[in-house]
């Protein structure tokens, strides 16, 4: 079929118009649409190659970060399927709200978002999140021991790291909170507390707990930083104008020491996943001792933790409780037990051999005495072949 020059020109014009009108191709998979300056500030991406396995995992894999606050949105796409909803101690209606989802996101977002190219990632994207709700957003818990119960619950559930959200300590028994933080540390859990919060003021002296203050983009204490003495803040982390996941999807600007505690919790998850033999106070020392200008630094924390864990086996015999209540040495019990087992085996073998000779328990037959042929074998009752036949 022939086509006129005019028709060809019209087709070319339509194709060109379609190309202009077509939406531009989405950014490549690795392009970030979200400003994650906090992730860069703590050096998370520089730390991942040191803990990444052949399958691309291992960046906090095996560790659980419990966020004790207003509840984490378990269906948020940025968190994938890595959220476990724990017990709700708030005594309030509703579900996950506000800052706790943002804290969980900066600590352990998986790298997926509402937009497929967003790739919002937390400091420890392979870590799991345990959501423990102890108060509604902007309100107080129904019981004065909700925060205490939430921290203890997170430790009992095996969380290696706990990040306490700011603004959930109103009306709580602070003495009980301090005891809960000490209990969590004893159970092997590192607790990150938001600076300036009543919970931090009550429990910051506990071993295995760190008070975290916020910094801005210039890595200096932010305007929202609590007015505390320098010694009251153990370490700093990003906590000003941080873009983070919001409940229900999308993103929001978050600021405050709770967000800073989330960044510190993600770094702690990297350390604890890579060196599980470290005690909470040793992991805390790795974060504070390696801080750059007072700000958490993930690669340096991992390096210092490696040095601390070098001479500590994964199975620490010092952590095993010694049984000193026995009146005799334990080896004598083992020896006696072994001798008893050996004696039982000998008896069992003798009984089995006896049963094998006469399995049905029949009475033994006595030999018959025949005159003139003592000791001769008894002839068979069958005739010999050919006997008794007549010859013709």
Residue pairs with C-beta under 8 A, 6 or more apart in sequence:
26 116
26 117
27 33
27 117
28 117
29 117
29 119
30 119
31 117
31 119
32 118
32 119
33 115
33 117
33 118
33 119
34 113
34 118
34 119
34 120
34 243
34 251
35 243
36 120
36 121
36 243
37 217
37 238
37 242
38 106
38 237
38 238
38 239
38 242
38 259
38 263
39 45
39 106
39 121
39 122
39 123
41 215
41 217
41 219
41 237
41 238
41 295
42 123
42 237
42 238
42 263
42 266
42 267
42 295
42 296
42 297
42 298
43 297
43 298
43 299
43 300
44 121
44 123
44 266
44 267
44 270
44 298
46 298
46 299
47 270
47 298
47 299
47 301
47 302
48 59
50 274
50 299
50 302
51 58
51 59
51 60
51 270
51 273
51 274
51 302
52 58
52 59
57 126
58 126
58 273
59 124
59 125
59 126
59 127
59 270
60 108
60 123
60 124
60 125
60 126
60 127
60 266
60 269
60 270
60 273
61 126
61 127
61 273
62 127
62 273
62 276
63 124
63 127
63 128
63 160
63 161
63 269
63 270
63 272
63 273
64 84
64 127
64 128
64 129
64 130
64 157
64 158
64 159
64 160
64 161
64 269
65 104
65 107
65 108
65 124
65 127
65 128
65 129
65 130
65 159
65 160
65 161
65 162
65 163
65 265
65 266
65 268
65 269
66 86
66 129
66 130
66 131
66 132
66 154
66 157
66 159
66 161
66 162
66 163
66 189
67 100
67 103
67 104
67 107
67 129
67 130
67 131
67 132
67 162
67 163
67 165
67 262
67 265
68 132
68 134
68 147
68 150
68 151
68 154
68 162
68 163
68 164
68 165
68 168
69 99
69 100
69 103
69 132
69 133
69 134
69 135
69 163
69 164
69 165
69 168
69 258
70 90
70 96
70 97
70 98
70 99
70 100
70 133
70 134
70 135
70 136
70 137
70 165
70 168
71 85
71 88
71 90
71 95
71 96
71 97
71 100
71 101
71 131
71 133
72 79
72 83
72 85
72 96
72 100
72 101
72 103
72 104
72 129
72 131
73 79
73 83
73 95
73 96
73 101
73 245
73 247
73 248
74 83
74 84
74 85
74 96
74 131
76 83
76 101
76 105
76 245
76 247
76 248
76 249
77 112
77 113
77 114
77 249
78 105
78 109
78 110
78 112
78 113
78 114
78 118
78 120
78 245
79 101
79 104
79 105
79 108
79 109
79 110
79 129
79 245
80 110
80 112
82 108
82 110
82 127
82 128
82 129
83 104
83 128
83 129
83 130
83 131
84 128
84 129
84 130
84 131
85 131
86 130
86 131
86 132
86 133
86 153
86 154
86 157
87 132
87 150
87 153
88 133
89 132
89 133
89 134
89 141
89 143
89 146
89 147
89 149
89 150
89 153
90 133
90 134
90 135
90 136
90 141
90 142
90 146
91 141
91 142
91 143
91 146
92 135
92 136
92 139
92 141
92 142
93 136
94 136
95 133
96 131
96 133
96 247
97 136
97 137
97 247
98 137
98 138
98 247
99 137
99 165
99 166
99 167
99 254
99 256
99 258
99 259
100 131
100 133
100 165
101 244
101 245
101 246
101 247
102 242
102 244
102 245
102 246
102 252
102 254
102 259
102 262
103 163
103 165
103 244
103 258
103 259
103 261
103 262
103 265
104 122
104 129
104 131
104 245
104 262
105 120
105 122
105 244
105 245
105 262
106 122
106 123
106 238
106 242
106 244
106 259
106 262
106 263
106 266
107 122
107 123
107 124
107 127
107 129
107 163
107 262
107 263
107 265
107 266
107 269
108 122
108 123
108 124
108 125
108 126
108 127
108 128
108 129
108 266
108 269
109 120
109 121
109 122
109 125
109 245
110 121
110 122
110 125
110 126
111 119
111 120
111 121
111 125
112 118
112 119
112 120
113 119
113 120
113 245
113 251
114 249
114 250
120 244
120 245
120 251
122 262
122 266
123 263
123 265
123 266
123 267
123 269
123 270
123 298
124 266
124 267
124 269
124 270
124 273
126 273
127 266
127 269
127 273
130 154
130 157
130 159
132 150
132 153
132 154
133 150
134 141
134 146
134 147
134 149
134 150
134 168
135 141
135 146
135 147
135 167
135 168
135 170
138 167
140 170
140 171
141 147
141 168
141 171
141 172
143 149
144 171
144 172
144 173
144 176
145 172
145 173
145 176
146 172
147 164
147 168
147 169
147 172
147 176
147 177
147 180
147 199
148 172
148 173
148 176
148 177
148 179
148 180
149 180
151 162
151 164
151 177
151 180
151 181
151 183
151 184
151 191
152 180
152 183
152 184
154 162
154 184
154 189
155 162
155 183
155 184
155 187
155 188
155 189
156 187
159 189
160 188
160 189
160 190
160 268
160 269
160 272
160 273
160 276
161 189
161 190
161 191
161 192
161 265
161 268
161 269
161 272
162 184
162 189
162 190
162 191
162 192
162 265
163 192
163 258
163 261
163 262
163 264
163 265
164 191
164 192
164 193
164 194
164 197
164 199
164 200
164 258
164 261
165 194
165 258
165 261
166 194
166 196
166 197
166 256
166 257
166 258
166 261
167 197
167 258
168 199
169 177
169 197
169 198
169 199
170 198
172 198
172 199
174 198
174 199
174 201
174 202
174 203
175 202
177 199
177 202
177 203
178 202
178 203
178 205
178 206
180 203
181 191
181 193
181 199
181 203
181 206
181 208
181 209
182 203
182 206
182 207
184 191
184 208
184 280
185 191
185 206
185 207
185 208
185 209
185 280
185 281
186 208
188 279
188 280
189 208
189 280
190 208
190 209
190 210
190 268
190 272
190 280
190 283
190 284
191 203
191 206
191 208
191 209
191 210
191 280
192 209
192 210
192 212
192 261
192 264
192 265
192 268
193 199
193 200
193 203
193 204
193 209
193 210
193 211
193 212
193 261
194 200
194 211
194 212
194 256
194 257
194 258
194 260
194 261
195 211
195 212
195 213
195 214
195 225
195 226
195 228
195 232
195 233
195 257
195 260
196 213
196 225
196 226
196 227
196 228
196 257
197 226
197 257
197 258
200 211
200 232
200 257
201 232
203 209
204 211
204 232
204 234
207 280
207 281
207 284
208 279
208 280
208 281
208 284
209 280
209 284
210 234
210 235
210 264
210 284
210 287
210 288
211 232
211 233
211 234
211 235
212 233
212 234
212 235
212 236
212 237
212 239
212 257
212 260
212 261
212 263
212 264
212 296
213 221
213 225
213 226
213 228
213 233
213 235
213 236
213 237
213 239
213 257
213 260
214 221
214 222
214 224
214 225
214 236
214 237
214 238
214 239
214 240
214 255
214 256
214 257
214 259
214 260
215 221
215 222
215 225
215 236
215 237
215 238
215 239
215 240
215 260
215 295
216 222
216 223
216 238
216 239
216 240
216 241
217 240
217 241
219 236
219 293
219 295
221 236
222 239
222 240
222 255
223 240
224 239
224 240
224 255
224 256
224 257
225 239
225 257
226 233
226 257
234 284
234 288
235 264
235 287
235 288
235 291
235 294
235 295
235 296
236 260
236 291
236 294
236 295
236 296
237 259
237 260
237 261
237 262
237 263
237 264
237 267
237 295
237 296
238 259
238 260
238 263
239 255
239 256
239 257
239 258
239 259
239 260
239 263
240 255
241 253
241 255
242 253
242 254
242 255
242 259
243 251
243 252
243 253
243 254
244 251
244 252
244 253
244 254
244 259
245 251
245 252
246 252
263 296
264 287
264 296
267 287
267 296
267 297
267 298
267 301
268 283
268 284
268 287
270 298
270 301
270 302
271 278
271 283
271 286
271 287
271 301
271 302
271 305
272 278
272 283
274 302
274 305
274 306
275 283
275 305
275 306
275 308
275 309
276 314
277 309
277 312
277 313
277 314
277 316
278 286
278 305
278 308
278 309
278 312
282 305
282 308
282 309
283 305
285 304
285 308
286 301
286 302
286 304
286 305
286 308
287 296
287 301
289 304
290 297
290 300
290 301
290 303
290 304
291 297
291 300
292 300
323 330
326 333
358 364
368 378
370 376
370 378
